[in-house]
Amino acid sequence: MTARRAHIAVCLALLTPGAAAADYEPPGPGRAAALERAELRYLAATGDPLAFLAAAHDVDGERGGPGPFLLDALLGEHLAAYGLLDAAAERYRRGLDYRVDTERRNRAWFELARAWHHRGRPDRAETALDNVHGELPGELEGRKPLLEAQALIAQGRFADAVETLRAVEGDLTPYARYNLGVALVRAGRVAEGAGELNAVGTMRTDDPVGLALRDQANLVLAYAYLETGQGATARALFQRIRLNGPAADRALLGLGWAELAPDGDPQKHTVLKEIACREDPARLLPDTLPVLRRMPREACGPPQMFRDTDRFRTKEGGETEAERYRRALVPWLELVHRPATAAPVQEAWTTVPHAYAELGSRERALDYYSRAIHVLEDERAGLETVIERLRDPVETGAELPPGVAPDLDWFARRWGLPRNAAMPYLHDAISRPGFNSDAHQIQDLIALDDRLLDRGERLGELQATLQGRRTALARAGIDAPAPLREQEVRVRELQTRLRELRTHIRDLIADYGKVLRDRMLAAARERARYLDSYLTNSRLGQASVIDALGGHGTAPARTSQP
């Protein structure tokens, strides 16, 4: 994709103003360079980034720009704004030297690192952060360790991410602490990681983002203990999660499975804390005591780390298998009353009748198996419609406003998909870094295309002005002078090159769009395979229950709501 970006940059150079007239004697080399820099300073000051990029494409990096921020650095900022991050990094390396204000230099590299992170390139983000020397301005200083840690985690360097976050002075933000917990667990330091996640999972907050993070931390912990057969610990953790939050469906499904899991052993969570030494109580005694008196003490040294270890709360399960299934039915029955587009709800439709069958309630099991088949068949049909549209989409060209993250609604509008209940199946695909990277590339290219469209309209106005002058001269019986005719030819050439460039950009947008559609199509087909397996299990379960009833079971009438 770097070659394509380079091609865009070359195409931008096509918009550079043409050569001077033949009868004009060009200035000497020194004077020409000064004029060139003056033109670039003018374009930078006028706020026309496209013209600035086009005129400066072949500049050799001559230092000495407008004010303290050099021309190369300004070029880098504009290139980054158009998503040409490789070219921006190259300009930054040339222009962001010691003569540039430290605060602005660090901000530029940090913003480039953040852009690389959003594009799903953690290695490039880490390289950009390596160019940040000294403190960042304002609130960015506190965000740097987290961004660096996320880049390290994405590269599988969990121990380095732990070291980065541990080095932060003061308290970590909840999101940074969540990332620290994940890094610790993946680095094999499970006890410490569980402690950090538990701290996030028990924090007090009323902020919706904080509540969602708290639920996610508890969900990660609960499933970790469920997978290791620690049902008693997992049950208590699942019950911390709100029933109206984004993690509720997965929590209810996991709680049901945790009721069927063995209780396991009580688990500990460990958090490393930093404390300073405490004052000797003898120093606080009153001077009036006859024997003990206040004595000067030496300083007790720097703060030290200690382990704060405690046990998780546990929740005992049922003593018999029947009791465990009855307990599991409580969250699963809550799930089947929720929209069936969510994957946990679909799985619950297969587990509820199975639990009733295990409890010997065959008539009720048969009822739920029949209803599950109807519900899952409807969902499978809706998903098949999405798959068909993804195979042969009708692109509508819906755009993203600048700075707005891509979401399912935008994806559906852009490719003419039905904006109905089937789209949530694709949530996992759109949350992956690769999808966001390509979606942002589309967004950047659309912004560039809009700029080129605006430039084309300006050229059209200039062409109309030149034609008007030539017409006025003709009416007066005056032949159009050669410079006027040459300007008209030049404008027509620029319009042709501009159309070619816009065609190339639209082709790139289509290429990125195809990649996105392919990823979404793969996610939809994967979800379809799960639905097929749920339907197969439900049909086999229904047949098994009918057989156990001696072939006398009857399927209930179809209901519109579970």
C-alpha positions as CSV (number, residue, x, y, z in Angstrom):
1,M,0.0,0.0,0.0
2,T,3.0,2.3,0.4
3,A,3.6,2.3,-3.3
4,R,0.0,3.5,-3.8
5,R,0.5,6.3,-1.4
6,A,3.7,7.3,-3.2
7,H,1.8,7.2,-6.5
8,I,-0.7,9.6,-5.0
9,A,2.1,11.9,-3.9
10,V,3.5,11.8,-7.5
11,C,0.1,12.6,-8.9
12,L,-0.1,15.6,-6.5
13,A,3.0,16.9,-8.2
14,L,1.1,17.1,-11.5
15,L,-0.7,20.1,-10.0
16,T,2.5,22.1,-9.7
17,P,2.3,25.4,-11.6
18,G,3.8,25.2,-15.1
19,A,7.0,26.7,-16.4
20,A,7.4,30.3,-17.1
21,A,6.8,31.9,-20.5
22,A,9.5,31.4,-23.1
23,D,10.4,35.1,-23.2
24,Y,10.9,35.2,-19.5
25,E,14.5,34.9,-18.2
26,P,14.6,32.8,-15.0
27,P,16.5,34.1,-12.1
28,G,19.8,32.7,-10.9
29,P,20.0,29.5,-8.7
30,G,20.1,31.4,-5.4
31,R,17.3,33.7,-6.4
32,A,15.2,30.8,-7.7
33,A,15.5,29.0,-4.4
34,A,14.5,32.1,-2.5
35,L,11.4,32.5,-4.7
36,E,10.6,28.9,-4.3
37,R,10.7,29.1,-0.5
38,A,8.6,32.3,-0.6
39,E,6.0,30.6,-2.7
40,L,5.9,27.7,-0.2
41,R,5.6,30.1,2.7
42,Y,2.7,31.8,1.0
43,L,0.9,28.5,0.3
44,A,1.4,27.4,3.9
45,A,0.0,30.6,5.2
46,T,-3.1,30.6,2.9
47,G,-4.3,27.3,4.3
48,D,-4.5,25.4,1.0
49,P,-2.8,22.1,1.9
50,L,-3.3,20.5,-1.5
51,A,-1.6,23.3,-3.3
52,F,1.1,23.3,-0.7
53,L,1.7,19.6,-1.1
54,A,1.7,19.8,-4.9
55,A,4.1,22.7,-5.1
56,A,6.5,21.2,-2.5
57,H,6.6,17.7,-3.8
58,D,10.0,18.1,-5.4
59,V,11.5,20.4,-2.8
60,D,14.8,19.0,-1.7
61,G,14.2,19.8,2.0
62,E,15.7,23.3,1.9
63,R,15.6,24.4,5.5
64,G,14.3,27.8,6.6
65,G,10.6,27.8,6.7
66,P,7.8,30.0,7.9
67,G,8.5,30.7,11.5
68,P,9.9,28.2,14.0
69,F,8.1,25.2,12.3
70,L,10.1,24.3,9.2
71,L,8.6,23.6,5.8
72,D,9.4,19.9,5.9
73,A,7.5,19.6,9.2
74,L,4.5,21.4,7.8
75,L,4.6,19.1,4.8
76,G,4.6,16.2,7.2
77,E,1.6,17.5,9.0
78,H,-0.4,17.9,5.8
79,L,0.7,14.5,4.5
80,A,-0.4,12.8,7.8
81,A,-3.7,14.6,7.6
82,Y,-4.3,12.9,4.2
83,G,-3.3,9.5,5.5
84,L,0.1,9.4,3.7
85,L,1.9,8.4,6.9
86,D,5.1,7.0,5.3
87,A,5.7,10.3,3.5
88,A,4.8,12.2,6.7
89,A,7.4,10.2,8.7
90,E,10.1,10.9,6.0
91,R,9.4,14.7,6.1
92,Y,9.4,14.7,9.9
93,R,12.8,13.0,9.9
94,R,14.1,15.7,7.6
95,G,12.4,18.7,9.2
96,L,11.9,18.1,12.9
97,D,15.3,18.9,14.1
98,Y,16.7,20.9,17.0
99,R,15.6,24.2,15.5
100,V,11.9,23.2,15.9
101,D,10.1,24.0,19.1
102,T,10.4,20.9,21.4
103,E,6.7,20.9,22.3
104,R,5.5,21.1,18.7
105,R,8.1,18.5,17.5
106,N,7.0,16.0,20.2
107,R,3.3,16.6,19.5
108,A,3.8,15.9,15.8
109,W,5.6,12.6,16.4
110,F,3.0,11.6,19.0
111,E,0.1,12.3,16.7
112,L,1.9,10.3,13.9
113,A,2.3,7.4,16.4
114,R,-1.4,7.6,17.2
115,A,-2.3,7.5,13.5
116,W,-0.1,4.4,13.0
117,H,-1.8,2.8,16.0
118,H,-5.2,3.4,14.5
119,R,-4.0,2.0,11.2
120,G,-3.1,-1.3,12.9
121,R,0.7,-0.8,12.5
122,P,2.1,-1.0,16.1
123,D,5.7,-1.3,14.9
124,R,5.5,2.0,13.1
125,A,3.7,3.5,16.1
126,E,6.6,2.4,18.4
127,T,9.2,3.9,15.9
128,A,7.4,7.2,15.9
129,L,7.2,7.3,19.7
130,D,11.0,6.7,19.8
131,N,11.4,10.2,18.3
132,V,9.6,11.8,21.2
133,H,12.3,13.3,23.4
134,G,11.4,15.2,26.6
135,E,7.9,15.9,27.9
136,L,4.8,16.1,25.7
137,P,2.5,19.1,26.0
138,G,-0.5,19.0,28.3
139,E,-2.5,15.9,28.6
140,L,-0.5,14.0,25.9
141,E,2.3,13.2,28.4
142,G,0.0,11.0,30.4
143,R,-1.2,9.2,27.3
144,K,2.2,8.2,25.9
145,P,2.9,5.2,28.2
146,L,-0.5,3.7,27.4
147,L,0.0,4.1,23.6
148,E,3.5,2.7,23.9
149,A,2.2,-0.3,25.9
150,Q,-0.6,-0.9,23.4
151,A,1.9,-1.0,20.6
152,L,4.0,-3.5,22.5
153,I,1.0,-5.7,23.4
154,A,0.0,-5.8,19.8
155,Q,3.5,-7.0,18.9
156,G,3.3,-9.8,21.5
157,R,6.0,-8.1,23.7
158,F,4.0,-8.4,26.9
159,A,7.0,-8.2,29.4
160,D,8.1,-4.9,27.8
161,A,4.5,-3.6,28.0
162,V,4.5,-4.4,31.7
163,E,7.8,-2.6,32.3
164,T,6.5,0.4,30.4
165,L,3.3,0.7,32.5
166,R,5.1,-0.1,35.8
167,A,7.4,2.8,35.2
168,V,4.6,5.3,35.2
169,E,4.8,7.6,38.2
170,G,1.6,8.0,40.2
171,D,-1.7,6.1,39.7
172,L,-2.5,4.5,36.4
173,T,-5.7,5.4,34.7
174,P,-8.3,2.5,34.7
175,Y,-7.8,1.8,31.0
176,A,-4.0,1.7,31.5
177,R,-4.4,-0.6,34.5
178,Y,-6.7,-2.9,32.4
179,N,-4.0,-3.1,29.7
180,L,-1.4,-3.8,32.4
181,G,-3.6,-6.7,33.7
182,V,-3.9,-8.2,30.3
183,A,-0.1,-7.8,29.6
184,L,0.7,-9.5,33.0
185,V,-1.6,-12.4,32.3
186,R,-0.2,-12.9,28.8
187,A,3.3,-12.6,30.2
188,G,2.6,-15.5,32.5
189,R,2.3,-13.5,35.7
190,V,-1.3,-14.5,36.3
191,A,-1.6,-13.6,40.0
192,E,-0.5,-10.0,39.4
193,G,-2.6,-9.7,36.3
194,A,-5.7,-10.9,38.1
195,G,-5.0,-8.4,40.8
196,E,-4.8,-5.5,38.4
197,L,-8.0,-6.6,36.5
198,N,-9.8,-7.1,39.8
199,A,-8.8,-3.5,40.8
200,V,-10.5,-2.3,37.6
201,G,-13.4,-4.6,38.1
202,T,-14.2,-3.2,41.6
203,M,-13.6,0.5,40.9
204,R,-16.3,3.0,41.7
205,T,-17.5,5.0,38.8
206,D,-20.7,6.5,37.3
207,D,-19.1,7.2,33.9
208,P,-20.6,5.0,31.1
209,V,-17.2,4.3,29.6
210,G,-15.8,3.4,33.1
211,L,-18.7,1.1,33.7
212,A,-18.2,-0.7,30.4
213,L,-14.5,-1.0,31.2
214,R,-15.3,-2.4,34.7
215,D,-17.7,-5.0,33.1
216,Q,-15.1,-6.0,30.6
217,A,-12.4,-6.5,33.3
218,N,-14.8,-8.8,35.2
219,L,-15.8,-10.6,32.1
220,V,-12.1,-11.4,31.2
221,L,-11.4,-12.6,34.7
222,A,-14.6,-14.7,35.0
223,Y,-14.0,-16.5,31.7
224,A,-10.3,-17.1,32.7
225,Y,-11.4,-18.9,35.9
226,L,-14.2,-20.7,34.1
227,E,-11.8,-22.1,31.5
228,T,-9.6,-23.5,34.4
229,G,-12.5,-25.2,36.2
230,Q,-12.8,-22.6,39.0
231,G,-16.6,-22.3,38.9
232,A,-17.1,-20.8,42.4
233,T,-14.7,-17.9,41.6
234,A,-16.2,-17.4,38.1
235,R,-19.8,-17.3,39.4
236,A,-19.0,-14.4,41.8
237,L,-17.1,-12.5,39.0
238,F,-19.9,-13.0,36.5
239,Q,-22.4,-11.6,39.0
240,R,-20.5,-8.3,39.2
241,I,-21.4,-7.4,35.7
242,R,-24.4,-5.2,35.0
243,L,-27.4,-6.8,33.3
244,N,-27.9,-3.7,31.1
245,G,-24.3,-3.2,29.9
246,P,-22.6,-4.3,26.7
247,A,-21.1,-7.4,28.4
248,A,-24.4,-8.6,29.8
249,D,-25.2,-11.3,27.2
250,R,-21.8,-12.9,27.4
251,A,-21.9,-12.7,31.2
252,L,-25.3,-14.4,31.4
253,L,-24.1,-17.2,29.1
254,G,-20.9,-17.7,31.1
255,L,-22.8,-17.7,34.4
256,G,-24.9,-20.6,33.2
257,W,-21.9,-22.6,32.2
258,A,-20.1,-21.7,35.5
259,E,-23.1,-23.2,37.4
260,L,-22.3,-26.5,35.7
261,A,-18.5,-26.2,36.3
262,P,-16.8,-27.6,39.4
263,D,-16.4,-25.2,42.3
264,G,-12.6,-25.5,42.3
265,D,-10.3,-24.0,45.0
266,P,-10.5,-20.5,46.5
267,Q,-8.4,-18.2,44.3
268,K,-6.1,-15.3,45.3
269,H,-5.6,-12.0,43.6
270,T,-2.4,-10.1,44.1
271,V,-1.6,-6.4,43.5
272,L,1.8,-4.9,43.7
273,K,1.6,-1.6,45.6
274,E,4.1,1.1,46.4
275,I,4.3,2.4,50.0
276,A,6.6,4.6,52.0
277,C,7.9,3.5,55.4
278,R,5.7,4.3,58.3
279,E,6.7,6.6,61.2
280,D,7.9,4.9,64.4
281,P,5.0,5.2,66.8
282,A,7.5,6.1,69.6
283,R,8.0,9.5,67.9
284,L,4.4,10.3,68.4
285,L,4.4,9.8,72.2
286,P,4.0,13.0,74.3
287,D,7.1,14.5,75.8
288,T,5.7,14.3,79.3
289,L,6.2,10.6,79.6
290,P,9.0,10.0,82.1
291,V,10.8,7.1,80.4
292,L,10.0,7.2,76.7
293,R,10.8,10.5,75.0
294,R,10.9,11.6,71.4
295,M,14.1,10.7,69.7
296,P,15.3,11.9,66.3
297,R,15.0,9.1,63.7
298,E,16.8,8.7,60.4
299,A,14.8,8.7,57.1
300,C,13.6,5.2,56.3
301,G,14.6,5.2,52.7
302,P,12.7,5.3,49.4
303,P,9.2,3.8,48.9
304,Q,9.2,0.0,48.6
305,M,6.9,-2.5,46.7
306,F,4.9,-5.0,48.6
307,R,2.2,-7.6,47.6
308,D,-1.3,-7.0,48.7
309,T,-2.8,-10.5,48.4
310,D,-6.4,-11.4,49.1
311,R,-8.9,-14.0,48.1
312,F,-11.7,-13.5,45.5
313,R,-15.2,-13.9,46.8
314,T,-16.7,-17.3,45.8
315,K,-20.2,-18.5,45.2
316,E,-21.0,-22.1,45.8
317,G,-22.9,-24.1,43.3
318,G,-25.6,-26.8,43.6
319,E,-24.7,-30.0,45.3
320,T,-26.4,-32.3,42.8
321,E,-26.3,-32.3,39.0
322,A,-30.1,-31.4,38.9
323,E,-29.5,-28.4,41.2
324,R,-26.7,-27.2,38.9
325,Y,-28.9,-27.4,35.8
326,R,-31.7,-25.5,37.7
327,R,-29.3,-22.8,38.6
328,A,-27.9,-22.6,35.0
329,L,-31.4,-22.2,33.7
330,V,-31.9,-18.9,35.5
331,P,-29.4,-16.8,33.4
332,W,-30.1,-18.8,30.2
333,L,-33.8,-18.2,30.4
334,E,-33.1,-14.5,30.8
335,L,-31.0,-14.6,27.7
336,V,-33.6,-16.2,25.4
337,H,-35.9,-13.2,26.1
338,R,-33.3,-10.9,24.5
339,P,-32.9,-10.2,20.8
340,A,-31.7,-13.3,19.0
341,T,-29.1,-11.4,16.9
342,A,-26.5,-11.7,19.6
343,A,-24.3,-14.9,19.5
344,P,-24.8,-15.6,23.3
345,V,-28.5,-15.6,22.9
346,Q,-28.4,-18.0,20.0
347,E,-26.3,-20.4,22.0
348,A,-28.7,-20.0,24.9
349,W,-31.5,-21.2,22.7
350,T,-29.7,-24.6,22.4
351,T,-28.7,-24.8,26.1
352,V,-32.1,-24.1,27.6
353,P,-33.9,-27.1,26.0
354,H,-30.9,-29.3,26.7
355,A,-31.0,-28.3,30.4
356,Y,-34.7,-29.2,30.6
357,A,-34.1,-32.5,29.0
358,E,-31.3,-33.2,31.5
359,L,-33.8,-32.4,34.3
360,G,-36.4,-34.9,32.8
361,S,-38.8,-32.2,31.8
362,R,-39.2,-33.5,28.2
363,E,-42.4,-31.7,27.3
364,R,-40.8,-28.3,28.2
365,A,-37.6,-29.4,26.4
366,L,-39.6,-30.2,23.3
367,D,-41.3,-26.8,23.5
368,Y,-38.0,-24.9,23.6
369,Y,-36.4,-27.0,21.0
370,S,-39.2,-26.2,18.5
371,R,-39.1,-22.5,19.3
372,A,-35.3,-22.5,19.1
373,I,-35.5,-24.0,15.6
374,H,-37.9,-21.3,14.4
375,V,-35.8,-18.5,15.9
376,L,-32.5,-19.7,14.6
377,E,-33.9,-20.4,11.1
378,D,-35.1,-16.8,11.0
379,E,-31.7,-15.5,12.0
380,R,-30.0,-17.8,9.5
381,A,-32.2,-16.4,6.7
382,G,-31.5,-12.8,7.7
383,L,-27.8,-13.5,7.7
384,E,-28.0,-15.1,4.3
385,T,-29.4,-11.9,2.9
386,V,-26.4,-10.0,4.3
387,I,-24.0,-12.6,2.7
388,E,-25.7,-12.2,-0.6
389,R,-25.5,-8.4,-0.4
390,L,-21.8,-8.6,0.5
391,R,-21.1,-10.9,-2.4
392,D,-22.6,-8.4,-4.9
393,P,-22.9,-5.0,-3.1
394,V,-24.4,-1.8,-4.4
395,E,-22.0,0.9,-3.3
396,T,-23.8,4.1,-2.2
397,G,-20.7,6.1,-1.4
398,A,-21.7,7.1,2.1
399,E,-18.8,9.0,3.7
400,L,-17.5,9.4,7.2
401,P,-17.2,12.8,8.7
402,P,-13.5,13.7,9.6
403,G,-12.4,12.1,12.8
404,V,-15.4,9.8,13.2
405,A,-14.6,6.1,13.8
406,P,-16.1,3.6,11.3
407,D,-19.0,1.6,12.6
408,L,-21.6,-0.9,11.4
409,D,-24.1,1.8,10.5
410,W,-21.5,3.5,8.2
411,F,-20.6,0.2,6.6
412,A,-24.2,-0.7,6.0
413,R,-25.0,2.7,4.4
414,R,-21.8,2.7,2.2
415,W,-22.5,-0.7,0.7
416,G,-26.2,-0.7,0.6
417,L,-26.7,-3.4,3.2
418,P,-29.9,-3.9,5.1
419,R,-29.6,-2.0,8.3
420,N,-31.5,-4.6,10.3
421,A,-31.0,-7.1,13.0
422,A,-28.5,-9.2,11.0
423,M,-25.7,-6.6,11.1
424,P,-24.7,-7.1,14.8
425,Y,-23.3,-10.5,13.7
426,L,-20.5,-8.5,12.1
427,H,-19.5,-6.6,15.2
428,D,-16.4,-8.8,15.9
429,A,-15.1,-8.2,12.4
430,I,-15.4,-4.4,12.6
431,S,-13.7,-4.3,16.0
432,R,-10.5,-5.8,14.6
433,P,-7.5,-3.4,13.9
434,G,-7.2,-4.5,10.3
435,F,-10.8,-3.4,9.5
436,N,-10.3,0.0,11.2
437,S,-7.0,0.5,9.3
438,D,-8.6,0.0,5.9
439,A,-11.7,2.0,6.9
440,H,-9.5,4.9,7.9
441,Q,-7.7,4.7,4.6
442,I,-11.0,5.0,2.8
443,Q,-11.8,8.0,4.9
444,D,-8.5,9.7,4.2
445,L,-8.8,9.0,0.4
446,I,-12.4,10.4,0.4
447,A,-11.1,13.6,2.1
448,L,-8.4,13.9,-0.5
449,D,-10.9,13.3,-3.3
450,D,-13.1,16.1,-1.9
451,R,-10.1,18.4,-1.9
452,L,-9.3,17.6,-5.5
453,L,-13.0,18.1,-6.4
454,D,-12.7,21.6,-4.8
455,R,-9.5,22.3,-6.8
456,G,-11.3,21.2,-10.0
457,E,-14.1,23.6,-9.3
458,R,-11.5,26.4,-8.9
459,L,-9.9,25.5,-12.2
460,G,-13.3,25.6,-13.8
461,E,-13.8,29.1,-12.5
462,L,-10.4,30.1,-13.8
463,Q,-11.1,28.6,-17.2
464,A,-14.4,30.5,-17.4
465,T,-12.6,33.7,-16.5
466,L,-10.0,33.2,-19.3
467,Q,-12.6,32.3,-21.8
468,G,-14.5,35.5,-20.9
469,R,-11.4,37.6,-21.4
470,R,-10.7,36.0,-24.8
471,T,-14.4,36.6,-25.8
472,A,-14.3,40.2,-24.8
473,L,-11.1,40.8,-26.8
474,A,-12.6,39.1,-29.8
475,R,-15.6,41.3,-29.7
476,A,-13.3,44.3,-29.6
477,G,-11.5,43.0,-32.7
478,I,-8.3,42.2,-30.7
479,D,-6.5,38.8,-31.1
480,A,-6.0,37.0,-27.8
481,P,-2.3,37.4,-26.7
482,A,-0.1,34.3,-26.6
483,P,0.2,34.3,-22.8
484,L,-3.7,34.1,-22.5
485,R,-3.9,31.2,-24.9
486,E,-1.0,29.4,-23.1
487,Q,-2.8,29.8,-19.8
488,E,-6.0,28.3,-21.3
489,V,-4.0,25.3,-22.5
490,R,-2.3,24.9,-19.1
491,V,-5.7,25.0,-17.3
492,R,-7.1,22.3,-19.6
493,E,-4.0,20.1,-19.0
494,L,-4.4,20.5,-15.3
495,Q,-8.1,19.6,-15.5
496,T,-7.2,16.4,-17.4
497,R,-4.5,15.4,-14.9
498,L,-6.9,16.2,-12.1
499,R,-9.6,13.9,-13.5
500,E,-6.9,11.2,-13.9
501,L,-5.9,11.6,-10.3
502,R,-9.4,11.5,-9.0
503,T,-10.1,8.3,-11.1
504,H,-7.0,6.7,-9.5
505,I,-8.1,7.7,-6.0
506,R,-11.6,6.3,-6.6
507,D,-10.0,3.0,-7.8
508,L,-8.0,2.9,-4.5
509,I,-11.2,3.5,-2.5
510,A,-12.9,0.6,-4.4
511,D,-9.9,-1.6,-3.7
512,Y,-10.0,-0.9,0.1
513,G,-13.7,-1.3,0.0
514,K,-13.3,-4.8,-1.5
515,V,-10.9,-5.7,1.3
516,L,-13.4,-4.6,3.9
517,R,-16.3,-6.5,2.2
518,D,-14.2,-9.6,2.0
519,R,-13.4,-9.4,5.7
520,M,-17.1,-8.8,6.6
521,L,-18.1,-11.6,4.3
522,A,-15.7,-14.0,6.0
523,A,-17.1,-12.9,9.4
524,A,-20.7,-13.4,8.2
525,R,-19.9,-16.9,6.9
526,E,-18.2,-17.8,10.2
527,R,-21.4,-16.7,12.1
528,A,-23.5,-18.7,9.6
529,R,-21.4,-21.9,10.5
530,Y,-22.2,-21.3,14.2
531,L,-25.9,-20.9,13.4
532,D,-25.9,-24.1,11.3
533,S,-24.3,-26.0,14.2
534,Y,-26.9,-24.6,16.7
535,L,-29.7,-25.6,14.3
536,T,-28.2,-29.1,13.9
537,N,-28.0,-29.5,17.7
538,S,-31.5,-28.3,18.2
539,R,-32.9,-30.6,15.6
540,L,-31.0,-33.6,17.0
541,G,-32.2,-32.7,20.5
542,Q,-35.8,-32.4,19.3
543,A,-35.6,-35.8,17.7
544,S,-34.0,-37.3,20.8
545,V,-36.8,-35.9,23.1
546,I,-39.5,-37.1,20.7
547,D,-37.9,-40.5,20.7
548,A,-37.8,-40.5,24.5
549,L,-41.5,-39.7,24.6
550,G,-42.2,-42.7,22.5
551,G,-42.9,-40.7,19.3
552,H,-45.9,-39.0,20.9
553,G,-44.4,-35.5,21.3
554,T,-46.0,-32.7,19.4
555,A,-44.3,-29.6,18.3
556,P,-46.0,-26.4,19.7
557,A,-47.3,-23.7,17.5
558,R,-44.7,-21.1,16.3
559,T,-44.5,-18.0,18.4
560,S,-43.4,-14.6,17.4
561,Q,-41.5,-13.9,20.6
562,P,-39.4,-16.3,22.7
